């Protein structure tokens, strides 16, 4: 079947892109607001048992990951509905579920009030968010792609890709504005307002999307009686689709999502955690970097209409492997120069018979573990070694007493400063420069992807075939990135060690994409 349908006018196309993109911004705002506030530590203190700050942070990131873990199930459910019932009404349902679940998080009492029921209820709402997001992205991307005229799909769908960044920026802006307006009550209940704000965003989204008509491609399929009987089953039985699903999962979704989450959430967590920046400063800098980098998504989406979808993605992956660690070293040295120089001049070595740190333990089992726990909370890099007894050296000098308080005092004497700082303007400029490089890599690997995935699969099973691998890849490889990287950092004492997870996934994605991805053509030039 071919798309013998009326081309939308320029005004209709602007409405399609605007309503779909704005709804996607709001949907991702709802999903990201948890991650944005987790980086501040406030959610861990509110919803999880106190006593171990590192454990509370890990549990918060694990809860963040749970939402991603359920995205594939949402992709199956809503992909089925999207291929059977239509694109428009499916993403109306997903955005409603997302908005209500987000607002629900804002009214759940904390652990101190209702005990273990608090994290249980939060998990259930994060599950609902994950299910909704599993249906949202594919619906919005396909809806725009199926409206696009020949040779324009990359450019038009790039606004959907940029909308994901928009959701992150909006989440940061909401946190900053509500924190400024409700500073006196922020820690007690003011932080709940960004979640409740989702109800207003939901009302705007529904108003705009109800004005849209169904995708012309889906309408043509339905009129011809060519919709899939069981899109989920057909996604795995359609000739050649298994290979396409494999490439979409391990080559596209897994790679682009770890690049994106590293550039956004890892940078925010890195600045506000080990680098000990003032929380507001870290959020403003990260948000500014995201704003600067948003244009790269549209640039590379548009470029892919001219050079193809594959070249920007492959080049973006390759450059990520080369530039990932250097960019973070620049960010680290500029964010807190004093701390970075102290770590080089006065390296910390902790030796003992069984010197290991368990991030999941409420109380470390031995003296060495307690020291490592304290160093981890301070954001101090360290190395460990075997020794008959516990010994801490700073810059080669042995600390007379090895209890955490004495070690912290010795670190201050050695030049370590643990007060939260606001970087100098020149240092902020260096951070933003490194973030701009990371965002360019995001744009290259993410900008062309909505068009690419839409073009990879036949229209009768497109919603399901696109959504399932995308949300498995982004849900598991990307969603668990903050948790895995934070765990690696906590175990190693090296704030840069978590980047090896990103490096490994991108290397895999580069190999799969180079060997397995076939170039696609403009959506409306394909036979369906």
N, C-alpha and C positions, 0 to 999 in steps of 0.2 A: 504494500500500500504506500502511496505517496501523499504528501500533504497538499492536496488541492483545496486550500482554504484561503479566505481573504486575509491579506496582509493587514495588520493593525496600522492605524495612522500613527503619526509621530506623537500626537497628544495621547492616544490610547497607550502607546508604548511607554510614555513617561509615567502614566498612571499605574501601569502594570509593574514597572520597575520600582516606583516610589512606594506603592502599597506593600509590595512583597519585601522590599529591602527594609522599610521601617518596621514592619512586623518582625522581621528576622533580628533587627537590632534589639527590639523589646524582648524577644524570646531569649536571646543570648544574654541580655542584661539579667533576666530572671535566673538564668543558670549560673552566670559568673559572679553574681553578688555574693554567693557563699565563698567562692575562692578569694575574692577581694577582701572580705572581712576576716577570712581565716588567716591571711598574711599578717593581720594586726594582732592576732592572738585572742581576740575578744570572744569568738565563738567557742574556742577550746575551753576557756574559763567558764563559759556560761552553761554549755550543754554536756560537759564531760567531767568525770571526777577530778578534783584538784590534787595537788601534791607533786606532780611531775610535769613541768611545763613542756618538755620535749614530747612526752607521751601524749599530752592533750593536743599538741600541734599535729602529731602524726595521726591521731584519731580524727581530727578535723579534716586533714587531707584525705584520709581513708574514706570519710563520709562524702567528701567531694568526689572521690573516685567511684563511689557506689552509683551515683547518678549516671556516670559514664558507662558503668557496667551494664545498666539496663537499657541503654540506648539501642543495642541491637534488637532486643525484644520489641521495643517501640517501632523500630524499622520494619520488622516482620509484620506487626499488627497494622500499622498505618500504611505501610507499603502495599499490603493486600487491599486495604480500603481505597487507597489512591489509584491503584490500577483497575479496581472494579467499579468504584463509585465516582471517581473524579478527583482532580487535584485540589480544586478550590475548597470544597467542603471538608476535606480531610485536614488541610492545614488551619481551618477555622476551629476544628475540634482540638488540635494539638496546642494552639496558642491559648485556648480557654483553660485547658488542663494545667498548662505551665503557669499561667497567671494566678490561678487559685492556689496551687501548691506553694508558690513563692510567698504569697500573702500569708499562707498558713504557717510558714516558718517564723514569720514575724510575731505570731501570737502564742507560740508554744512556750510554756514556763521553763525555767532553767532547771539544771540538775539539783540545785539546792532546794527547789520547791517541790518537785515531783519525782526526784530520784531517777532511776534507770528508765522510767517512762519517757523522759526527755529525749535521750539519744535514740530510743526506739521510734518515737514519733517523727523525729527529724529524718531518720533513715527512710521511713515510709514516704515522707514527702519528697525526699531526694529521688526515691524510686519513681514516683509520679513524674517528677521533672525529667528524669532520664527517658521514660517512656514517651513523653510529649516531644522532647527534642529529637528522638529517633525518627519521628514522622515529619517534623517541621522543615529541616534543612532540605531534604530531598524534594518535598513538595514545592517549596519556594523556588529552588534552583530550576527544577523541571518546568514549572509554570512559566518562568521568565524565558527559559531556553526555547520552549515550544511556541512562544509568541514572537521570537526573534526572526528577522528576515535573514536571508543568506549572507554569510560573511560577517555577521554582527553578534553572534552568540557569545563569543569570548568577552567582548566589551560589555554587553548587556548583563551577563551573569556575573561579571566581576564586581558589580555593585552588591550582589548577594554575598560574595566573599568578603568585601570590605565591611559589610554590615556586621560580620562576626566581630571584627575589631571595634566597630561602633558600639556593640553591646558591652565590650570590655571597657571602653572609654566612658560610656554612660554609667556603668557601675562605679567606676572610680569617681566620676563627677558627683554622683548622687551621695556617695559616702562622704566626700569632702564637704559638700554643701550642707548636708544634714548635720554633720559633725560641727561645722561652723555655726549653724543656726541653733543647735541644741547642745552646745558644749558642756553646759552645767549638768546635763542629765545623760550625756552620751554613753558613758560606761554602764549606767543603770538600765535605761530603756531606750535612749535615743537611737541606738544602733538598729533598733527594730524598724524604724521608719523607712529605710531603703527597701525593705521587704514589702511593707504595706503599700509603698508607692507603686508597686506592680499592678495594683487594681486600676489605677488611673491609666497606666500604659496599656492594660488589657482593653479598657473601654475604647481608647483611640484605635488600637489595632483592629478590633472587631468592626468599628465604624468604617474604617478604610477598606478592609477586605470584603465586607459585605457588598461593596459597590462593584467588585470585580466580577467578570463573567468567567465561565469555564474555559480551560485551555482549548484552542482551536484544534489541536492534534487529537486530544481526547474526544472532543465532540465528533470529529470525523470518524474516529475509530468506533465510537458507540453507534453512530448512524449506520456504519457499514457492518455492524455486528461482529467486530473483530477484537473486542476486549477479551482478556485472558480469563479462562474459567477458574484457574487457581494460580495466580501470579507467583506465589511462593514456590510451588512445585516446578512451574515452568522455568523459573530462574535457574534451576539446577539441571533441567533437562533440555533446554533450548540448545540447538547445535552451537558448539564453540563457547557457550556462556561460562562454563566452569573455569576455563583459562582466563576469561575476562574478569570473573569474580576474584580469582587469585591475584591477578595483577592489580586490580582496583583496591584490594585489601592490603597486600604486603608492599606493593610498589607505590601506591598513591596515598591512600588514607593514613597508613602508619607513618610514612615519612613526613608528609606535610604537617601533620598534627603535632609531632614532637618538636619540629622546628618552631611552630607557632607558639606552643605552650612554653617552650624554653625562652623565647623572646619576650613573652609577656609575664607569665606567672613566676617563672624561675628568676627573672630579673627583679621583679617586685619582692619576692621572698628573699633574694640575695641581698638587696639593698636594705630592707627593713630588718633582716636577721643578722647574718655574720658581719655585714658592713656597718651595722648599728647606726643607720641613718634615722633621723627624725621621721616618724611614721608619715606625717603629712607631706614632708619633703619627698620621701620615697614614692608616695602615690602621685604627687604632682609631676615628678620627673618621669615616672613610668607612663603616666597618661600623656605627657607631652611627646614622648617618644612614639607612642601609639598613634597620636594625631599626625605627627610628621610622616610616619610610615604608611598611613592609610592609602595615599595616592599610588603606592607601588602595586597594590592589588589591581587597581583599575589599569595602570600602565601595562602590566604584564598580561592582564586579561585581553586588553586591546591588541597588544603585540602578538598574542597567540592566534588572532584572526589572520595575521599576515605571515607568520613564520611557522605556525603549527603549535599544537599543544605540548608536544614532547620536549622540544629543545629548552624552553625556559625551566621546566621541571628538572630535567637531568642536570643542566648547568647549575641550577639553584642547589640541588643536593650536593654536587661536587664541591661547590664553593663553601657550603655549610661545613663540610668535613675539614676544609682548610682554615676557615675563619672563626669557627665556634669558640675554641679556647682563647685565641688572641683577643677576641671581642670582650670576653668576660674578664680576662686579665686587665684590659684597659679599664673596664667598668670598676673592677675592684681597686685598682691603684688610684683611680680618680675619686671614687666615692669616699674613701677614708684613707688618705695618704699616710697618716700617722700610724694607723693600725697595720697597713700593708708594709710599711718600712720596718716597723717593730717585728713583724713576723719574719722578715728576711734577716734583720740584724740579730734578733734574739729568739731563735727558733726554740720551740718547746719539745722536750722529749720526756715521756713518762715510761718508766721501766718498772717491771714487777714480775712475779712468778706466773700469774694468770691475768695479765693486764688486758681486759676486754670490757667493752661498754655495751649494755643491753638497753636500747632505746625504749623497749616495751615494759621494762621493770619499773614499778613504783619506787622501789629502793634498790640500789645497786648492791650486789652481794659482797663486795669487798672494798677495801680502801682505794685500790687503784681505780675501780669502776666509779666510785664516788668522785674522784678527781676528774676523770674523763667526762663524767656527767656535768660537772661544774664548768669545765672548759668548753664543752659543747654549748651550754647556755650563754657563756660569755662570747661565743663566736671566735674562739681562739683556735688557730691551727695547731695540730700536734702530731707527733709520731710516737709509736710505742715500740718497746723492746723487751726482751726477756732479761730478768735479773732475779737474784735470790730474794731481794726485798724491794719494797716500793721506794723509788727514787725519782724525783722530778728535777730536771735541769732546764735552765732558761739561759740561752746563749752560752752553754757550756758550764754555767755556774750552778752548783747544787743548791736547791732550796733546803734550808736546815730542817724545816718541818713540812711534812707532806699532806697536811690536812687542807681542804679546799680554801679556807679563809687565808691561810698562810701563803698558799700558791697565788691567790688573787693579789695579795699585797705585794708579793715578789714580782708579779707581772707589772703592776703599776710602777714599782721602782725601776723596772727594766724599760719603761717607756710606753707600755700598753695603756691606752685610754679607752674606757668603756662607757663614757657618757655618749648619749645620742647627739649626732651632729647634723648640721646643714652644710653641704659642700660649698666651696667658693664658686663664684660664677664660672671661672675658667674650667674648674673640675666638672661642673654640671654640663658645660659645653662638650667636654670629652665624653662624658657618659652618654649624652644624646647622640654624639657622632657614632659611637659604638652601637647604640640602639638602632640608629638609622641603617647601619649595615645589616643588622639582624632583621630589621623589618623589610629591607630589600630582598633578603633571602626568603622571608615569608611570602612576599608578593610574588616572587618568581615561582615558588613551589605551590602556592595556593590560588593565586589569581586566575589561572586558566582552568582550574579543576572542575568547576560546576559545568562548564561547557563540555569539557573532556568526558566526564562521567555520563552526561546526558547523551553524548554522541556514541559512547561505547555500547549502549544497550538498545534493543528494539523497543518501540514505544509501547507495545502491549504489556511488557513486563518491566518497563523502565523505572517506575517508582520503586518497586521491590528490589530489582537488580542493582540499582544505584545505592539505595539506602542501606541495604544489609551489609555489604563490605565496608562502606564508608563508616558506618557507626560501630562496627566491630573494630575497625582500625583506629578510629578516633577515640572510641570508648575505652578500649583496653590499652593500646600502646600510648595514647595521649592522656587519657583520664587518670591513669595510675602514675604518670610521670612525676607530678609533685611529690607523691608519697614515696616512690622508689628513690628518687634523687635525694630527698631529705633523709631517707633511711641510710643511703650510702654515705652522705655527708656526716651523719651522726656516728656511724660505725668507724669511719676513717679519720675524722677530725680534719678533713680537707674540704673547705667550702666549694672547691672546684670539682671534686671527685664525682658529684652527681651528673656532670655533663657527659660522662662516659656512656651513660644510658642513651642519651640523645645521639651521641656519635655512633653507637652500635646500630640503633634502629635506622638512622639515615643511611648508613653504609649498606644495610640490607635492602632498603628501599631503592637506593641507587642501582644496585645490581639487578633487582627484579625489573625495574623500569627500563633500564638499558636493554635487557635481553628479552623482556616479555611484552612491552607496550608497543602496539602498532599505532601509527599516526592516524588521527581521525580527520574527518572533513566537516564542513559546516553542516549544522544539524539539518537544515531543510534540503540539503543536497543528498541526503542519505535515503535509501529505501528502507521503509520501516518493516 
